[in-house]
Protein backbone atom coordinates (compact mmCIF):
# COMPACT_ATOMS: atom_id res chain seq x y z
CA UNK A 1 0.00 0.00 0.00
CA UNK A 2 0.94 3.66 -0.29
CA UNK A 3 0.99 5.07 3.22
CA UNK A 4 1.28 8.68 4.33
CA UNK A 5 2.91 9.32 7.70
CA UNK A 6 2.48 12.68 9.41
CA UNK A 7 5.48 13.46 11.58
CA UNK A 8 9.19 12.59 11.43
CA UNK A 9 9.82 12.17 15.14
CA UNK A 10 10.67 8.85 16.71
CA UNK A 11 7.15 7.44 16.16
CA UNK A 12 6.99 8.53 12.52
CA UNK A 13 10.45 7.19 11.74
CA UNK A 14 9.83 3.86 13.48
CA UNK A 15 6.56 3.49 11.57
CA UNK A 16 8.21 4.34 8.26
CA UNK A 17 11.02 1.87 8.85
CA UNK A 18 8.74 -1.03 9.81
CA UNK A 19 6.20 -0.43 7.05
CA UNK A 20 8.96 0.00 4.45
CA UNK A 21 10.45 -3.32 5.52
CA UNK A 22 6.98 -4.84 5.23
CA UNK A 23 6.89 -3.83 1.57
CA UNK A 24 4.78 -0.69 1.69
CA UNK A 25 5.52 2.59 -0.05
CA UNK A 26 5.80 5.26 2.64
CA UNK A 27 6.06 9.02 2.55
CA UNK A 28 6.79 10.98 5.73
CA UNK A 29 5.83 14.64 6.15
CA UNK A 30 7.23 17.05 8.72
CA UNK A 31 7.23 20.84 8.80
CA UNK A 32 10.68 21.05 10.41
CA UNK A 33 13.90 21.00 8.35
CA UNK A 34 15.24 17.94 10.17
CA UNK A 35 14.00 14.68 11.63
CA UNK A 36 13.50 14.23 15.35
CA UNK A 37 10.19 15.81 16.32
CA UNK A 38 10.67 17.27 19.80
CA UNK A 39 14.43 16.88 19.30
CA UNK A 40 14.50 19.02 16.13
CA UNK A 41 16.96 21.91 16.16
CA UNK A 42 13.97 24.21 15.66
CA UNK A 43 12.36 23.03 18.91
CA UNK A 44 15.28 22.45 21.27
CA UNK A 45 15.79 24.66 24.30
CA UNK A 46 19.19 24.93 26.02
CA UNK A 47 19.55 22.24 28.67
CA UNK A 48 17.30 19.74 26.89
CA UNK A 49 18.23 16.11 27.54
CA UNK A 50 16.50 12.77 27.77
CA UNK A 51 14.66 11.76 30.89
CA UNK A 52 15.39 8.06 30.43
CA UNK A 53 19.01 6.90 30.08
CA UNK A 54 20.35 6.24 26.59
CA UNK A 55 19.93 2.46 26.75
CA UNK A 56 16.25 2.78 27.55
CA UNK A 57 15.62 5.68 25.13
CA UNK A 58 16.53 3.68 22.04
CA UNK A 59 14.96 1.54 19.36
CA UNK A 60 15.37 -2.21 19.69
CA UNK A 61 17.53 -2.76 16.62
CA UNK A 62 19.52 0.47 16.73
CA UNK A 63 21.25 1.10 20.08
CA UNK A 64 22.59 4.54 20.85
CA UNK A 65 26.36 5.01 20.36
CA UNK A 66 28.39 3.85 23.34
CA UNK A 67 30.28 7.14 23.47
CA UNK A 68 27.16 9.17 24.24
CA UNK A 69 26.60 10.21 27.85
CA UNK A 70 24.09 8.35 30.00
CA UNK A 71 21.54 11.11 29.42
CA UNK A 72 22.10 12.42 25.87
CA UNK A 73 21.48 16.04 24.97
CA UNK A 74 18.74 17.10 22.58
CA UNK A 75 21.26 17.56 19.77
CA UNK A 76 22.67 14.07 20.37
CA UNK A 77 19.21 12.47 20.25
CA UNK A 78 18.43 14.28 17.01
CA UNK A 79 21.72 13.02 15.58
CA UNK A 80 20.83 9.50 16.65
CA UNK A 81 17.44 9.66 14.93
CA UNK A 82 19.01 11.11 11.78
CA UNK A 83 21.46 8.19 11.80
CA UNK A 84 18.52 5.79 12.20
CA UNK A 85 16.84 7.31 9.14
CA UNK A 86 20.05 6.98 7.11
CA UNK A 87 20.76 3.44 8.25
CA UNK A 88 17.33 2.18 7.27
CA UNK A 89 17.34 4.21 4.04
CA UNK A 90 14.44 6.46 4.93
CA UNK A 91 15.91 9.74 3.69
CA UNK A 92 14.35 9.38 0.25
CA UNK A 93 10.96 8.84 1.90
CA UNK A 94 11.07 12.13 3.84
CA UNK A 95 9.29 15.35 2.88
CA UNK A 96 10.74 17.83 5.36
CA UNK A 97 9.82 21.51 5.54
CA UNK A 98 6.35 20.37 4.52
CA UNK A 99 3.21 21.16 6.50
CA UNK A 100 0.14 18.95 6.33
CA UNK A 101 -2.90 21.20 6.07
CA UNK A 102 -5.75 18.76 5.52
CA UNK A 103 -6.41 15.01 5.53
CA UNK A 104 -9.66 13.79 4.00
CA UNK A 105 -11.12 10.33 3.49
CA UNK A 106 -11.92 9.31 -0.08
CA UNK A 107 -13.32 6.18 -1.64
CA UNK A 108 -10.90 3.54 -0.46
CA UNK A 109 -8.18 5.91 0.68
CA UNK A 110 -7.11 9.38 1.77
CA UNK A 111 -6.02 12.69 0.28
CA UNK A 112 -3.39 14.71 2.11
CA UNK A 113 -3.05 18.42 1.38
CA UNK A 114 0.43 19.86 1.95
CA UNK A 115 2.32 23.11 1.49
CA UNK A 116 5.83 24.37 2.06
CA UNK A 117 6.25 25.17 5.75
CA UNK A 118 7.73 28.57 4.88
CA UNK A 119 4.72 29.48 2.75
CA UNK A 120 6.62 29.41 -0.53
CA UNK A 121 5.35 27.42 -3.50
CA UNK A 122 1.89 26.19 -4.35
CA UNK A 123 -0.12 23.80 -2.16
CA UNK A 124 -0.35 20.24 -3.46
CA UNK A 125 -2.22 17.03 -2.76
CA UNK A 126 -1.03 13.46 -2.31
CA UNK A 127 -3.20 10.33 -2.27
CA UNK A 128 -2.69 7.35 0.00
CA UNK A 129 -4.30 4.03 0.82
CA UNK A 130 -3.73 4.57 4.54
CA UNK A 131 -2.55 7.40 6.83
CA UNK A 132 -0.62 7.22 10.10
CA UNK A 133 -0.79 10.27 12.37
CA UNK A 134 2.52 10.59 14.23
CA UNK A 135 2.60 14.34 14.78
CA UNK A 136 3.31 13.89 18.48
CA UNK A 137 1.52 14.76 21.68
CA UNK A 138 4.22 17.32 22.57
CA UNK A 139 3.85 19.21 19.31
CA UNK A 140 1.97 22.42 20.09
CA UNK A 141 3.01 24.28 23.26
CA UNK A 142 0.31 25.64 25.53
CA UNK A 143 1.25 29.25 26.34
CA UNK A 144 -1.07 31.00 28.82
CA UNK A 145 -3.01 34.02 27.53
CA UNK A 146 -1.93 36.46 30.21
CA UNK A 147 -3.80 39.74 30.52
CA UNK A 148 -1.68 42.75 29.60
CA UNK A 149 0.50 41.00 27.05
CA UNK A 150 0.29 43.84 24.51
CA UNK A 151 1.42 46.41 27.06
CA UNK A 152 4.16 44.04 28.21
CA UNK A 153 5.54 43.45 24.71
CA UNK A 154 5.30 47.14 23.81
CA UNK A 155 7.67 47.79 26.71
CA UNK A 156 10.16 45.29 25.24
CA UNK A 157 9.06 42.17 27.10
CA UNK A 158 9.08 38.79 25.40
CA UNK A 159 6.77 35.85 26.11
CA UNK A 160 7.59 32.49 24.52
CA UNK A 161 7.26 28.75 24.92
CA UNK A 162 10.31 26.86 26.14
CA UNK A 163 10.71 25.10 22.79
CA UNK A 164 10.88 28.50 21.05
CA UNK A 165 13.81 29.57 23.26
CA UNK A 166 16.95 28.24 21.62
CA UNK A 167 19.98 30.03 23.08
CA UNK A 168 20.78 30.95 26.68
CA UNK A 169 22.53 34.05 25.33
CA UNK A 170 19.06 35.44 24.63
CA UNK A 171 18.67 35.81 28.41
CA UNK A 172 21.94 37.67 28.97
CA UNK A 173 21.59 40.56 31.43
CA UNK A 174 17.82 40.14 31.55
CA UNK A 175 15.32 39.46 34.29
CA UNK A 176 13.77 36.10 33.37
CA UNK A 177 10.73 34.25 34.65
CA UNK A 178 10.40 30.54 33.86
CA UNK A 179 6.83 29.31 34.29
CA UNK A 180 6.38 25.68 35.33
CA UNK A 181 8.14 23.09 37.46
CA UNK A 182 8.29 20.06 35.20
CA UNK A 183 11.46 18.75 33.63
CA UNK A 184 11.44 21.31 30.80
CA UNK A 185 11.11 24.26 33.19
CA UNK A 186 13.93 23.10 35.44
CA UNK A 187 16.12 22.11 32.49
CA UNK A 188 15.89 25.49 30.79
CA UNK A 189 16.20 27.47 34.04
CA UNK A 190 19.73 26.20 34.67
CA UNK A 191 21.43 27.61 31.52
CA UNK A 192 19.31 30.77 31.78
CA UNK A 193 20.56 31.34 35.32
CA UNK A 194 24.11 31.33 34.01
CA UNK A 195 23.53 34.41 31.85
CA UNK A 196 20.49 36.26 33.23
CA UNK A 197 20.50 39.05 35.78
CA UNK A 198 17.82 37.17 37.73
CA UNK A 199 15.99 33.87 37.21
CA UNK A 200 12.69 33.19 38.94
CA UNK A 201 10.80 29.91 38.50
CA UNK A 202 7.07 30.43 38.96
CA UNK A 203 5.67 27.08 40.05
CA UNK A 204 1.93 26.58 40.41
CA UNK A 205 2.62 23.20 42.03
CA UNK A 206 5.84 21.60 43.17
CA UNK A 207 6.48 18.10 41.85
CA UNK A 208 8.63 15.39 43.30
CA UNK A 209 12.00 15.09 41.59
CA UNK A 210 13.87 11.82 41.37
CA UNK A 211 17.68 12.19 41.39
CA UNK A 212 19.42 10.73 38.36
CA UNK A 213 21.66 8.93 40.81
CA UNK A 214 19.90 8.22 44.07
CA UNK A 215 22.18 8.91 46.98
CA UNK A 216 24.69 10.09 44.40
CA UNK A 217 25.45 6.51 43.39
CA UNK A 218 22.51 4.37 42.26
CA UNK A 219 21.13 5.12 38.78
CA UNK A 220 17.39 5.71 39.16
CA UNK A 221 16.75 3.25 36.34
CA UNK A 222 17.68 0.41 38.70
CA UNK A 223 14.60 1.25 40.76
CA UNK A 224 12.00 2.79 38.45
CA UNK A 225 12.80 1.53 34.93
CA UNK A 226 12.24 -2.09 35.85
CA UNK A 227 9.08 -4.15 35.88
CA UNK A 228 9.26 -4.05 39.67
CA UNK A 229 9.35 -0.25 39.54
CA UNK A 230 6.27 -0.23 37.31
CA UNK A 231 4.51 -2.72 39.57
CA UNK A 232 4.73 -0.24 42.45
CA UNK A 233 1.84 1.58 40.76
CA UNK A 234 -1.49 -0.22 40.71
CA UNK A 235 -2.50 -1.40 37.24
CA UNK A 236 -6.10 -2.21 36.30
CA UNK A 237 -5.33 -5.96 36.20
CA UNK A 238 -3.08 -7.36 38.91
CA UNK A 239 -0.95 -10.40 38.17
CA UNK A 240 1.60 -12.39 40.14
CA UNK A 241 3.84 -10.19 42.29
CA UNK A 242 1.50 -7.23 41.71
CA UNK A 243 -1.21 -8.97 43.72
CA UNK A 244 1.17 -9.15 46.68
CA UNK A 245 2.42 -5.56 46.33
CA UNK A 246 -1.10 -4.15 46.25
CA UNK A 247 -2.44 -6.59 48.82
CA UNK A 248 -0.50 -8.00 51.77
CA UNK A 249 2.67 -6.17 50.70
CA UNK A 250 1.07 -2.74 50.29
CA UNK A 251 2.94 -1.31 53.28
CA UNK A 252 6.25 -2.47 51.81
CA UNK A 253 5.33 -0.99 48.44
CA UNK A 254 4.52 2.39 49.97
CA UNK A 255 7.76 2.40 51.95
CA UNK A 256 9.75 1.60 48.80
CA UNK A 257 8.24 4.57 46.95
CA UNK A 258 8.32 7.04 49.80
CA UNK A 259 11.91 6.14 50.68
CA UNK A 260 12.88 7.65 47.31
CA UNK A 261 11.11 10.82 48.42
CA UNK A 262 13.07 10.87 51.66
CA UNK A 263 16.33 10.52 49.74
CA UNK A 264 15.26 13.30 47.39
CA UNK A 265 14.57 15.65 50.31
CA UNK A 266 18.02 15.00 51.79
CA UNK A 267 19.97 14.90 48.54
CA UNK A 268 18.51 18.13 47.15
CA UNK A 269 18.19 19.96 50.49
CA UNK A 270 14.49 20.50 49.84
CA UNK A 271 13.64 21.21 53.48
CA UNK A 272 16.23 23.96 53.72
CA UNK A 273 15.05 25.56 50.50
CA UNK A 274 11.37 25.26 51.38
CA UNK A 275 10.79 23.09 48.32
CA UNK A 276 9.32 19.90 49.74
CA UNK A 277 6.27 19.12 47.55
CA UNK A 278 2.88 18.59 49.10
CA UNK A 279 1.78 14.98 49.36
CA UNK A 280 3.91 11.86 49.28
CA UNK A 281 6.25 10.43 46.69
CA UNK A 282 3.77 7.65 45.91
CA UNK A 283 1.64 10.30 44.20
CA UNK A 284 4.41 10.92 41.67
CA UNK A 285 2.29 9.06 39.13
CA UNK A 286 0.01 12.07 38.85
CA UNK A 287 2.77 14.17 37.32
CA UNK A 288 4.76 11.39 35.67
CA UNK A 289 8.26 10.66 36.89
CA UNK A 290 10.10 13.97 37.15
CA UNK A 291 13.82 13.50 36.82
CA UNK A 292 15.85 16.05 38.74
CA UNK A 293 17.80 18.47 36.55
CA UNK A 294 21.55 18.49 37.08
CA UNK A 295 22.56 21.81 38.63
CA UNK A 296 19.04 23.06 39.40
CA UNK A 297 19.04 22.76 43.16
CA UNK A 298 22.69 23.79 43.28
CA UNK A 299 21.64 27.01 41.50
CA UNK A 300 18.82 27.43 44.03
CA UNK A 301 21.34 27.03 46.86
CA UNK A 302 23.61 29.62 45.24
CA UNK A 303 20.69 32.10 44.87
CA UNK A 304 21.06 31.97 41.09
CA UNK A 305 17.50 30.60 40.83
CA UNK A 306 14.56 31.62 43.00
CA UNK A 307 11.55 29.30 43.07
CA UNK A 308 8.21 31.02 43.66
CA UNK A 309 6.32 28.00 44.91
CA UNK A 310 2.54 27.66 44.73
CA UNK A 311 2.32 30.82 42.63
CA UNK A 312 0.95 31.80 39.22
CA UNK A 313 1.26 34.88 37.02
CA UNK A 314 -1.97 36.88 37.01
CA UNK A 315 -0.96 39.57 34.53
CA UNK A 316 1.82 41.11 32.53
CA UNK A 317 2.22 44.87 32.45
CA UNK A 318 4.66 47.76 32.09
CA UNK A 319 5.84 50.07 34.84
CA UNK A 320 7.88 53.16 34.00
CA UNK A 321 8.39 51.70 30.54
CA UNK A 322 9.82 48.41 31.83
CA UNK A 323 8.12 44.98 31.46
CA UNK A 324 6.94 43.35 34.67
CA UNK A 325 4.76 40.46 35.88
CA UNK A 326 2.37 40.27 38.81
CA UNK A 327 1.90 37.05 40.78
CA UNK A 328 -1.28 35.88 42.46
CA UNK A 329 -0.02 37.00 45.88
CA UNK A 330 0.44 40.59 44.63
CA UNK A 331 4.22 40.34 44.20
CA UNK A 332 5.51 42.11 41.11
CA UNK A 333 8.73 41.09 39.40
CA UNK A 334 10.84 42.56 36.61
CA UNK A 335 10.30 40.35 33.57
CA UNK A 336 12.20 41.10 30.39
CA UNK A 337 11.65 37.51 29.29
CA UNK A 338 8.95 35.00 30.31
CA UNK A 339 9.63 31.41 29.20
CA UNK A 340 6.60 29.13 29.53
CA UNK A 341 7.19 25.43 30.11
CA UNK A 342 3.50 24.91 30.69
CA UNK A 343 2.75 21.78 28.72
CA UNK A 344 1.31 21.07 25.32
CA UNK A 345 -2.00 20.79 23.56
CA UNK A 346 -2.85 17.61 21.70
CA UNK A 347 -4.64 18.22 18.44
CA UNK A 348 -5.14 17.09 14.86
CA UNK A 349 -6.42 20.24 13.12
CA UNK A 350 -5.75 18.78 9.68
CA UNK A 351 -8.45 16.14 10.12
CA UNK A 352 -12.06 16.86 9.12
CA UNK A 353 -14.47 17.81 11.89
CA UNK A 354 -16.50 14.63 11.50
CA UNK A 355 -13.34 12.54 11.90
CA UNK A 356 -12.29 14.52 14.97
CA UNK A 357 -15.74 13.94 16.38
CA UNK A 358 -15.20 10.20 15.98
CA UNK A 359 -11.74 10.41 17.57
CA UNK A 360 -12.60 12.29 20.76
CA UNK A 361 -14.90 11.68 23.67
CA UNK A 362 -17.01 14.39 25.27
CA UNK A 363 -14.01 15.59 27.34
CA UNK A 364 -11.65 15.74 24.38
CA UNK A 365 -9.79 12.50 25.20
CA UNK A 366 -8.48 10.52 22.25
CA UNK A 367 -10.45 7.28 21.82
CA UNK A 368 -7.77 4.96 20.47
CA UNK A 369 -7.77 1.20 20.85
CA UNK A 370 -4.30 0.19 22.07
CA UNK A 371 -3.45 3.91 21.69
CA UNK A 372 -3.29 3.20 17.93
CA UNK A 373 -6.61 2.52 16.24
CA UNK A 374 -9.47 5.06 16.14
CA UNK A 375 -13.00 3.85 16.61
CA UNK A 376 -15.03 3.96 13.42
CA UNK A 377 -12.40 5.61 11.18
CA UNK A 378 -11.10 2.85 8.89
CA UNK A 379 -7.71 3.35 7.24
CA UNK A 380 -6.40 5.77 9.88
CA UNK A 381 -3.81 4.91 12.54
CA UNK A 382 -1.96 6.79 15.28
CA UNK A 383 1.54 6.29 16.64
CA UNK A 384 3.26 8.23 19.39
CA UNK A 385 -0.02 8.73 21.23
CA UNK A 386 1.43 6.39 23.84
CA UNK A 387 3.89 8.66 25.66
CA UNK A 388 5.92 6.49 28.01
CA UNK A 389 9.21 6.04 29.82
CA UNK A 390 10.31 3.93 26.83
CA UNK A 391 8.77 6.02 24.05
CA UNK A 392 10.96 4.71 21.18
CA UNK A 393 10.25 1.09 22.11
CA UNK A 394 6.52 1.65 22.55
CA UNK A 395 6.41 3.48 19.21
CA UNK A 396 8.26 0.64 17.50
CA UNK A 397 5.86 -1.95 18.90
CA UNK A 398 2.90 0.15 17.78
CA UNK A 399 4.42 0.21 14.29
CA UNK A 400 4.52 -3.59 14.33
CA UNK A 401 0.87 -3.64 15.38
CA UNK A 402 -0.01 -1.39 12.44
CA UNK A 403 1.99 -3.55 10.02
CA UNK A 404 0.23 -6.68 11.27
CA UNK A 405 -3.18 -5.06 10.85
CA UNK A 406 -2.32 -3.95 7.33
CA UNK A 407 -1.24 -7.51 6.58
CA UNK A 408 -4.48 -9.02 7.95
CA UNK A 409 -2.56 -10.83 10.67
CA UNK A 410 -4.26 -9.12 13.61
CA UNK A 411 -7.48 -10.62 14.97
CA UNK A 412 -9.37 -7.72 16.53
CA UNK A 413 -12.31 -7.72 18.93
CA UNK A 414 -15.57 -6.50 17.44
CA UNK A 415 -16.14 -2.71 17.36
CA UNK A 416 -18.33 -2.69 20.48
CA UNK A 417 -15.69 -4.57 22.47
CA UNK A 418 -12.95 -2.21 21.26
CA UNK A 419 -15.02 0.81 22.28
CA UNK A 420 -15.64 -0.63 25.73
CA UNK A 421 -11.94 -1.40 26.14
CA UNK A 422 -11.08 2.22 25.34
CA UNK A 423 -13.72 3.58 27.73
CA UNK A 424 -12.51 1.29 30.51
CA UNK A 425 -8.87 2.26 29.95
CA UNK A 426 -9.62 5.99 30.05
CA UNK A 427 -11.66 5.56 33.22
CA UNK A 428 -8.77 3.67 34.80
CA UNK A 429 -6.21 6.34 33.80
CA UNK A 430 -8.53 9.05 35.11
CA UNK A 431 -8.40 7.40 38.50
CA UNK A 432 -4.73 6.37 38.41
CA UNK A 433 -3.37 9.76 37.34
CA UNK A 434 -6.06 12.13 38.59
CA UNK A 435 -6.79 12.83 34.90
CA UNK A 436 -3.19 13.82 34.18
CA UNK A 437 -2.89 11.64 31.09
CA UNK A 438 -2.66 14.24 28.30
CA UNK A 439 -6.15 13.57 26.95
CA UNK A 440 -5.61 9.83 26.86
CA UNK A 441 -2.22 9.93 25.13
CA UNK A 442 0.06 9.12 28.09
CA UNK A 443 0.59 5.59 29.37
CA UNK A 444 3.11 6.42 32.13
CA UNK A 445 3.79 4.65 34.43
CA UNK A 446 2.35 1.56 32.70
CA UNK A 447 4.75 1.52 29.75
CA UNK A 448 5.52 -2.19 29.83
CA UNK A 449 1.98 -3.26 30.58
CA UNK A 450 1.05 -1.52 27.36
CA UNK A 451 3.97 -3.16 25.53
CA UNK A 452 2.79 -6.56 26.76
CA UNK A 453 -0.77 -5.90 25.55
CA UNK A 454 0.45 -4.90 22.08
CA UNK A 455 2.84 -7.83 21.75
CA UNK A 456 0.34 -10.34 23.09
CA UNK A 457 -2.09 -9.20 20.40
CA UNK A 458 0.60 -10.17 17.89
CA UNK A 459 1.77 -13.31 19.71
CA UNK A 460 5.23 -11.74 19.67
CA UNK A 461 6.05 -11.23 23.33
CA UNK A 462 9.57 -12.04 24.44
CA UNK A 463 10.14 -15.17 26.47
CA UNK A 464 9.04 -15.24 30.12
CA UNK A 465 12.58 -15.73 31.43
CA UNK A 466 13.79 -12.50 29.83
CA UNK A 467 10.73 -10.67 31.13
CA UNK A 468 11.49 -12.09 34.58
CA UNK A 469 15.01 -10.60 34.52
CA UNK A 470 13.44 -7.21 33.85
CA UNK A 471 11.80 -7.30 37.24
CA UNK A 472 15.15 -6.58 38.88
CA UNK A 473 17.22 -5.10 36.05
CA UNK A 474 16.33 -2.13 33.80
CA UNK A 475 14.34 -2.99 30.71
CA UNK A 476 16.58 -3.04 27.66
CA UNK A 477 14.83 -2.47 24.30
CA UNK A 478 17.32 -4.75 22.55
CA UNK A 479 15.52 -7.67 24.20
CA UNK A 480 12.73 -6.95 21.68
CA UNK A 481 14.91 -6.78 18.56
CA UNK A 482 13.61 -10.08 17.12
CA UNK A 483 10.00 -8.92 17.09
CA UNK A 484 10.30 -7.07 13.78
CA UNK A 485 12.05 -9.79 11.76
CA UNK A 486 9.66 -12.39 13.17
CA UNK A 487 6.65 -10.37 12.07
CA UNK A 488 8.22 -9.75 8.64
CA UNK A 489 8.62 -13.50 8.24
CA UNK A 490 4.95 -14.03 8.94
CA UNK A 491 3.95 -11.28 6.53
CA UNK A 492 5.94 -12.76 3.65
CA UNK A 493 5.23 -16.40 4.50
CA UNK A 494 1.90 -16.75 6.31
CA UNK A 495 2.00 -19.68 8.65
CA UNK A 496 5.75 -19.44 9.24
CA UNK A 497 6.41 -20.38 12.88
CA UNK A 498 7.55 -17.75 15.34
CA UNK A 499 11.29 -17.28 15.33
CA UNK A 500 11.85 -17.92 11.62
CA UNK A 501 14.66 -15.95 10.02
CA UNK A 502 13.65 -12.62 8.48
CA UNK A 503 13.58 -12.23 4.72
CA UNK A 504 15.07 -8.74 4.51
CA UNK A 505 16.90 -5.92 6.25
CA UNK A 506 17.81 -7.50 9.56
CA UNK A 507 20.72 -5.14 9.92
CA UNK A 508 21.29 -4.66 13.60
CA UNK A 509 24.34 -2.46 14.24
CA UNK A 510 26.49 -2.56 17.32
CA UNK A 511 25.68 1.13 17.85
CA UNK A 512 24.15 4.00 15.95
CA UNK A 513 27.57 5.29 14.93
Secondary structure as UniProt FT lines:
FT   STRAND          2..6
FT   HELIX           10..21
FT   TURN            22..23
FT   STRAND          25..29
FT   HELIX           37..39
FT   HELIX           41..43
FT   TURN            46..47
FT   TURN            54..56
FT   TURN            60..61
FT   TURN            66..67
FT   HELIX           74..87
FT   TURN            88..89
FT   HELIX           91..93
FT   STRAND          94..95
FT   STRAND          98..106
FT   TURN            107..108
FT   STRAND          109..116
FT   TURN            117..118
FT   STRAND          124..128
FT   STRAND          130..133
FT   STRAND          140..141
FT   HELIX           149..154
FT   TURN            155..156
FT   STRAND          158..161
FT   HELIX           162..164
FT   HELIX           168..171
FT   TURN            172..173
FT   STRAND          175..179
FT   HELIX           183..193
FT   TURN            194..195
FT   STRAND          198..203
FT   STRAND          209..210
FT   STRAND          213..214
FT   TURN            215..217
FT   STRAND          218..219
FT   HELIX           221..224
FT   HELIX           227..231
FT   HELIX           241..245
FT   TURN            246..249
FT   HELIX           250..268
FT   HELIX           270..273
FT   HELIX           281..287
FT   STRAND          290..291
FT   TURN            294..295
FT   HELIX           296..301
FT   TURN            302..303
FT   STRAND          306..309
FT   STRAND          313..319
FT   TURN            320..321
FT   STRAND          322..327
FT   TURN            328..329
FT   STRAND          332..334
FT   STRAND          337..340
FT   STRAND          344..345
FT   TURN            349..350
FT   HELIX           353..359
FT   TURN            362..363
FT   STRAND          368..369
FT   TURN            370..372
FT   STRAND          373..374
FT   TURN            378..379
FT   STRAND          380..382
FT   TURN            389..390
FT   HELIX           391..406
FT   TURN            407..408
FT   HELIX           415..433
FT   TURN            434..435
FT   TURN            438..441
FT   TURN            444..445
FT   HELIX           447..458
FT   HELIX           464..469
FT   TURN            470..472
FT   HELIX           477..480
FT   HELIX           482..492
FT   TURN            494..495
FT   TURN            498..499
//
